[in-house]
Structure formats: C-alpha cells, structure tokens
Amino acid sequence: MSFKFPKTIIKRNDYLNRVLPFIDQNLIKVFSGQRRVGKSYMLFQIMQYLLDRDPQTAIIYINKEDIAFADLQTSQQLNDYVIKNRSTTAKTYVFIDEIQDIKNFETALRSLLLDENLDLYCTGSNAKLLSGDIAGVLSGRSIEMVVYSLSYAEFLVFHTLEDTTQSLERYFKYGGLPYLKNIGLEEGVAFEYLKNIYHTIVYRDIINRFAIRNTAFLEQLVLFLASNTGSLFSAKKISDFLKSQHINIASNQVQTYSDYLVNAFLIHRVSRYDVVGKRIFETGEKYYFENLGIRNALWGYRLEDRGKIMENIVYNHLVCRGFEVHVGTIGALEIDFVGQRAGEKLYVQVAVSINEPQTLAREFGNLKKINDNFPKMVVTLDNFQGNTDEGIIAVDLRTFLLTTN
C-alpha cells in the first residue's frame, strides 16, 4: 500500500454501517458531498475495516488532490493505472478520491466493473456525479451516499462537549465541518478556515469547472442567499432585486449560477409542495446552506439572523435523517417543512419562541389545517415540553437535533 492513514478524530459509523452490506458486491459505491465534510475519511474507515478483517487485503488508493496522481487525467489513464496495480491473485479494493476531476471517469468505471475481482469506491464533490446520463452509462450498478456536515450529536462528540445552550450556540455559529476539531472554535481562525473552504469550492468546483467569467456576480449571489437564508424566491425575483441594486443579470443566468452552487453542495434549493394537491410547484423556492459556519464566515453571525439560522439547522437535520424535504403550502399558508421518507411524512414548523400568543396561534394553526394523521411538530428554542395540542407537539431544538430516527 502506498498511502498513510490520517489520525482519525472520530469515526462516523452511521455511514460505515450503511455501506457494509454492499462491500464485495459488484457495485460502485459513491460518497458525494461538499468539500471537507469528511468523504475521504469515509474511504479510510472502509479501508481500515477491510484491513482489520484481513491485513493482506489488496488496496489501491487514488487521491486526485495529491500531486502524485496529477497525471491521471482521463478515463483511459485511470483504467490503465488500476489494471497495472491490481492484485493478480486476490480481490482488489479500489478507492478513488474526487473522481470528478478525471475526464469521462464513468467510462473507466464501467470497464472496471467487468472485473469481478475489483471492488470500487469513490468520492465526488458534484451533485451531478451520478446524474441521469452517467447512471445510464453505469447501467444502474452504482449506489450513492451523500455525506453531510456533522450533525449536532456528532458535533458534541467531535468537540467533547456536553449538550448545553452554549454548545448549541457554538454549533449555530461554526457549523459542523469535522476539521474544526483541530483548529478550535475561536472566531478568528475558524472563520478564516471556513472562508478558505468556501473559496476552494467556488473557484475549483464552479468557476474553473464551468469557465465562469462573471465571478463577481457569483459571489454577490452567494452573499444574497446568505442574507436571505430561508426566504422564498424565484430566479426572476432574485434578478429583479439585484437590478434594483444596480447589478444587471438576467433571470436565466441567476438560475444557471444557483444551479452551480447547488451542484457543488454549497447550498440546498428547496421547492414548494402543495399539501392538499400533493404536487410540487415549479417556481418559488427557498435556499439553505449545507454548512452554516461557511455562511456565517461570509455574512457574519448576527443576532437578527437567529431565526434563519435555526430554520437552516432544522432543514439540515431532516435531510441528514433521510427525509426528502419541501416547503409546504396550504393555500396562502406555509408549513416550514414537509419531510417524506419511505411512505411516511413529518410536518415541522420552526419558531425561535412561541411565548407570544400570535406566534403560538400561527405556528400551531397552520399545522391544524392539515387533514391527515402524520406527525406534526413545532420546533422552538423555548425550553418547554408540554402536552400535545390536537396531536401537535412542541419540542425544543436541542431535543429535536438529538433525535436520530
């Protein structure tokens, strides 16, 4: 083996347990997600599992961020490298980090899949890594697991913190990139690190990849989305607002640039769902950041944004739990989140506090308009656990974030 294991901080066994049933199956196992969320560590965890099982396991590890592999640029070069270095007597496990940096990588993967003595794993930082065209080329012989920033529960473990209001505040501010464990949760150095990650994503995964010329607009769009996290917009509304700020950009270009941000896992776009008609609206969506630490490093951590940050955290947690999440609508009323997973639904309203009668009536009232028996809850920062109101429960944010099922 020509690689060295890093000093792993904490193992994320939930992801490892999800991939274990597919080890030794003739499938490509893909870990996708934003840069620096820990995809490479997932590969190392699998490698360590294999070596613990059999110290003589044959492993090929290709890291496209390592200059040693700079010459691997094409599918043919990738294929040739694996064939040359595989074991001739036993199964070889192939791990490829940031595979999207290899041109037409899917062609090599399809060819390598023909060899049943190869077991393939890779990571990528592009949401279209297994898009329709590529999935077709791979003939459905791939599975994808999206790796997210640390959940609140993982954040506590990584930083050896107790579940307290102060710990939650740190999570609000710095987000869940794993390497912050090595840096420390101090604003100056942590925010500088997070800004550097942002620039890596923007310049490597977006500007360079798509040959973008209007880089100033792209960065202005990110700041706009940071300042309006969780607000309902269409591409046209964003374009109209920016024009009012003397930034002239067409709505179709706003759509294209926001697509780039979504594909790089920097932000999530959340569409609206008609709770009554059970259909997805084609226009009008909300945007949330994959990592709030990056958002705060760019825009600032502001008291007036507390509600936006809280809503973003609730969205991220639902996605981490495996829900497909939409913004719910009932006529002119809004349900913050409708989560759907394996035939079940969950309706969630988010409010910093429900101490005011008007807020209490609005958040519970909207949920009462839903005529089904799926769970409904209001998540709040209020430290209160009481009886249900017509089946709707109030839960404090820390309790909600420590729910894993």
C-alpha positions, 0 to 999 in steps of 0.5 A: 500500500502506498498511502498513510492513514490520517489520525482519525478524530472520530469515526462516523459509523452511521455511514460505515454501517450503511455501506457494509452490506454492499462491500464485495458486491459488484457495485460502485459505491459513491460518497458525494458531498461538499468539500471537507465534510469528511468523504475521504475519511469515509474511504479510510474507515472502509479501508481500515475495516477491510484491513482489520478483517484481513491485513493482506487485503489488496488496496489501491488508493487514488487521491486526485488532490495529491500531486502524485496522481496529477497525471491521471487525467482521463478515463483511459489513464485511470483504467490503465493505472488500476489494471497495472496495480491490481492484485493478480491473485486476490480481490482488489479494493479500489478507492478513488478520491474526487473522481470528478476531476478525471475526464469521462471517469464513468467510462473507466468505471464501467470497464472496471466493473467487468472485473469481478475481482475489483471492488470500487469506491469513490468520492465526488464533490458534484451533485451531478456525479451520478446524474441521469446520463452517467447512471445510464452509462453505469447501467444502474450498478452504482449506489450513492451516499451523500455525506453531510456536515456533522450533525449536532450529536456528532458535533458534541462528540467531535468537540467533547462537549456536553449538550448545553445552550452554549454548545448549541450556540457554538454549533449555530455559529461554526457549523459542523465541518469535522476539521474544526476539531483541530483548529478550535472554535475561536472566531478568528481562525475558524472563520478564516478556515471556513472562508478558505473552504468556501473559496476552494469550492467556488473557484475549483468546483464552479468557476474553473469547472464551468469557465465562469467569467462573471465571478463577481456576480457569483459571489454577490449571489452567494452573499444574497442567499446568505442574507436571505437564508430561508426566504422564498424566491424565484430566479426572476425575483432574485434578478429583479432585486439585484437590478434594483441594486444596480447589478444587471443579470438576467433571470436565466443566468441567476438560475444557471449560477444557483444551479452551480452552487447547488451542484457543488453542495454549497447550498440546498434549493428547496421547492414548494409542495402543495399539501392538499394537491400533493404536487410540487410547484415549479417556481418559488423556492427557498435556499439553505446552506449545507454548512452554516459556519461557511455562511456565517464566515461570509455574512457574519453571525448576527443576532437578527439572523437567529431565526434563519439560522435555526430554520437552516439547522432544522432543514439540515437535520431532516435531510441528514435523517433521510427525509426528502424535504419541501416547503409546504403550502396550504393555500396562502399558508406555509408549513416550514417543512414537509419531510417524506421518507419511505411512505411516511411524512413529518410536518415541522414548523420552526419558531425561535419562541412561541411565548407570544400568543400570535406566534403560538396561534400561527405556528400551531394553526397552520399545522391544524389545517392539515387533514391527515394523521402524520406527525406534526411538530413545532420546533422552538428554542423555548425550553418547554415540553408540554402536552400535545395540542390536537396531536401537535407537539412542541419540542425544543431544538436541542431535543429535536437535533438529538433525535436520530430516527 
